[in-house]
Amino acid sequence: MRQRLARLPVTSVEVLTVAGLLGAEFDLEILAATLHRTAGEVHKLMERAFAARLLTRERSGRVRFVHDLVREALSAMLEDDQRRERYAAVARALQHAPMLAIRVLPAQMAQYAYLAVPEIEAAVALQHVLAAARDASTRLAAKEASDHYGRALELIPEDRQTERFNIMLAQGVEQQRCGELDAARRTFTNVLAVAREMHDAEVHARAALGLPRWRRGCLQPAAASERTSSVNPALTRRSSVTAP
């Protein structure tokens, strides 16, 4: 595959490299915007790739790589920092072209932004990752949503503890929904431990309510007495004082 790519002009290989990061199938106008070229210019640079049967045109007007091996070979030619720079170029192009951005799925946008950090700000990537998590949850794609929430936790600073709690609790719910029960238990237990240390009664209660348990081989919510028994007495007293 490298030999086939080596026969192409350097400019054509660069176009294909960015195209490979967009996905197995890509939008020609998004690729052009990323490269700061016109769609006509980009198409001309890809003509040799079409002739070499590395690319094919879809009826939708999009372009597709004939085989994943082509994308893998292109990706292998990049250093990590070069890959991040190109993902950042994609993310910025879409940010500056809303009409193109609406063609991209939230999960795709999240991937571009996440893989571009630190070439783009982590806060910007976080917004896209959380949007993708919410979208996946709405579609009942619990495993996908859980994975997005996990990436969000990588991006958010440790000192933004309240936001981290909310993300961890949301991830725990999605882990339960997709059957990752051990992972869900660990997530809620971790939140319980930190909330107890911070004397945060509300978060502690929310995490305790999320803890599942096994009974006769089936998952059932923990009994109310079990959940409340896990609450730190100091937290319980605090809640009783502030509750209306």
C-alpha positions in Angstrom: 0.0 0.0 0.0 2.8 2.4 0.8 4.3 1.7 -2.7 0.9 2.7 -4.3 0.8 5.9 -2.3 4.5 6.7 -3.1 3.5 6.9 -6.8 1.2 9.9 -6.0 2.3 13.5 -5.9 3.2 14.8 -2.4 0.3 17.2 -2.4 -2.1 14.5 -3.3 -0.9 12.3 -0.4 -1.3 15.2 2.0 -4.9 15.6 0.8 -5.5 11.9 1.3 -3.9 12.0 4.7 -6.4 14.6 6.0 -9.2 12.8 4.2 -8.3 9.6 6.1 -8.7 11.4 9.4 -12.3 12.4 8.4 -13.3 8.8 8.1 -13.7 5.9 5.7 -16.2 8.1 3.8 -15.9 11.8 3.8 -17.5 15.1 2.5 -15.5 16.8 -0.2 -16.5 20.3 0.9 -15.4 19.6 4.5 -12.1 18.3 3.3 -11.7 21.4 1.1 -12.5 23.8 4.0 -10.0 22.0 6.2 -7.3 22.4 3.6 -8.3 26.0 2.8 -8.9 25.1 -0.8 -11.9 24.9 -3.1 -13.7 21.7 -3.7 -12.6 21.8 -7.3 -8.9 22.1 -6.3 -9.2 19.2 -3.9 -11.0 17.0 -6.4 -8.2 17.6 -9.0 -5.6 16.7 -6.4 -7.4 13.4 -5.8 -7.7 12.4 -9.5 -4.6 10.2 -9.4 -6.0 8.5 -6.3 -9.3 7.7 -8.1 -7.3 6.4 -11.1 -5.2 4.2 -8.7 -8.5 2.9 -7.2 -7.7 4.1 -3.8 -10.9 6.2 -3.7 -14.4 5.8 -5.1 -17.3 8.2 -5.6 -20.6 7.4 -3.8 -24.0 8.3 -5.3 -24.5 10.7 -2.4 -21.6 12.8 -3.7 -19.4 11.8 -0.9 -16.0 10.0 -1.4 -15.0 6.7 0.1 -11.7 4.9 0.6 -11.8 1.6 -1.2 -10.2 -0.2 1.7 -9.3 0.6 5.4 -5.7 -0.4 4.6 -5.3 2.8 2.7 -6.3 4.9 5.7 -4.1 2.8 8.0 -1.1 3.4 5.7 -1.8 7.1 5.6 -2.2 7.4 9.3 1.0 5.4 9.9 2.9 8.1 8.0 2.0 10.7 10.6 3.7 11.5 13.9 1.4 12.0 16.9 1.8 15.8 16.8 1.2 15.9 13.1 -2.0 13.9 13.5 -3.2 16.3 16.3 -2.5 19.3 14.1 -4.6 17.9 11.3 -7.5 17.0 13.6 -7.3 20.5 15.0 -7.6 21.9 11.4 -10.7 19.8 10.9 -12.3 21.0 14.1 -11.5 24.6 13.4 -12.8 24.4 9.9 -16.1 23.0 11.1 -16.4 25.7 13.9 -16.0 28.4 11.3 -18.5 26.8 8.8 -21.8 26.0 10.6 -23.4 24.9 7.4 -20.8 22.2 7.0 -20.8 21.3 10.7 -24.4 20.2 10.6 -23.4 17.5 8.2 -21.2 15.9 10.8 -22.6 13.6 13.5 -22.0 14.7 17.1 -19.8 11.6 17.7 -17.6 12.5 14.7 -17.2 16.1 15.9 -16.4 14.8 19.4 -13.7 12.5 17.9 -12.1 15.2 15.9 -12.0 17.7 18.8 -10.9 15.1 21.4 -8.0 13.9 19.2 -6.9 17.5 18.5 -6.2 18.4 22.2 -3.9 20.2 23.0 -3.8 21.8 19.6 -7.3 23.1 20.5 -8.4 24.0 24.0 -9.6 21.1 26.1 -12.7 23.2 27.1 -13.7 23.3 23.4 -13.3 19.6 23.0 -15.2 19.0 26.2 -18.2 20.8 24.8 -18.3 18.5 21.8 -17.7 15.3 23.8 -20.5 16.1 26.2 -22.8 16.9 23.3 -22.0 13.6 21.7 -22.7 11.8 25.1 -26.1 13.5 25.4 -26.9 12.6 21.8 -25.9 8.9 22.3 -28.0 8.8 25.5 -31.0 10.1 23.7 -30.5 7.4 21.1 -30.3 4.8 23.9 -26.7 4.0 22.8 -25.6 3.6 26.4 -22.1 2.1 25.8 -21.3 5.0 23.4 -22.6 7.5 25.9 -20.5 6.0 28.7 -17.4 6.1 26.5 -18.0 9.8 25.7 -18.4 10.6 29.4 -15.2 8.8 30.1 -13.4 11.0 27.6 -15.0 14.1 29.1 -13.5 13.2 32.5 -10.0 13.1 30.9 -10.6 16.7 29.6 -12.1 18.4 32.6 -9.7 19.8 35.3 -9.7 18.1 38.7 -10.6 21.4 40.5 -14.0 21.5 38.7 -15.2 18.9 41.1 -19.0 19.6 40.8 -18.9 19.2 37.0 -16.8 16.1 37.4 -19.4 14.7 39.8 -22.2 15.3 37.3 -20.3 13.6 34.5 -19.4 10.6 36.7 -23.0 10.2 37.8 -24.2 10.4 34.2 -21.5 7.8 33.2 -22.6 5.5 36.0 -26.2 5.6 34.7 -25.1 4.7 31.2 -22.9 1.9 32.5 -25.9 0.4 34.2 -28.0 0.7 31.1 -25.4 -1.1 28.9 -24.9 -3.8 31.5 -21.4 -2.8 32.7 -22.5 -3.3 36.3 -19.1 -3.7 37.9 -18.0 -0.5 36.2 -21.1 1.3 37.3 -20.6 0.2 40.9 -17.0 1.4 40.8 -18.1 4.8 39.4 -20.8 5.4 42.0 -18.5 4.2 44.8 -15.8 6.6 43.8 -18.3 9.4 43.8 -19.5 8.4 47.2 -15.9 8.4 48.6 -15.0 11.8 47.2 -18.4 13.4 48.2 -18.0 12.1 51.7 -14.6 13.7 52.0 -16.0 17.0 50.6 -19.1 16.8 52.9 -21.3 17.1 49.8 -24.6 15.6 51.0 -26.5 16.1 47.7 -23.9 14.4 45.5 -23.4 11.6 48.1 -27.1 10.9 48.1 -27.4 10.8 44.3 -24.5 8.4 44.1 -25.9 6.2 46.8 -29.3 6.0 44.9 -27.4 4.9 41.8 -25.7 1.9 43.5 -27.1 -1.4 42.2 -26.8 -4.8 43.8 -27.3 -8.4 42.7 -30.1 -10.5 44.1 -30.8 -14.0 42.8 -28.7 -13.3 39.7 -30.7 -10.2 38.7 -29.9 -6.6 39.1 -32.1 -4.7 41.5 -31.8 -1.3 43.1 -30.4 -1.4 46.6 -33.0 -1.2 49.3 -33.6 2.3 50.8 -32.2 1.1 54.1 -29.0 -0.1 52.5 -28.5 3.2 50.5 -29.1 5.4 53.5 -26.8 3.3 55.7 -24.0 4.1 53.3 -24.4 7.8 53.9 -22.0 9.4 56.3 -23.8 10.4 59.5 -22.4 13.9 59.3 -23.8 14.2 55.9 -27.2 12.9 57.0 -27.3 15.4 59.8 -26.4 18.2 57.4 -29.1 17.2 55.0 -31.7 17.1 57.8 -30.9 20.7 58.7 -31.0 22.1 55.2 -34.0 20.1 53.9 -37.3 22.1 53.6 
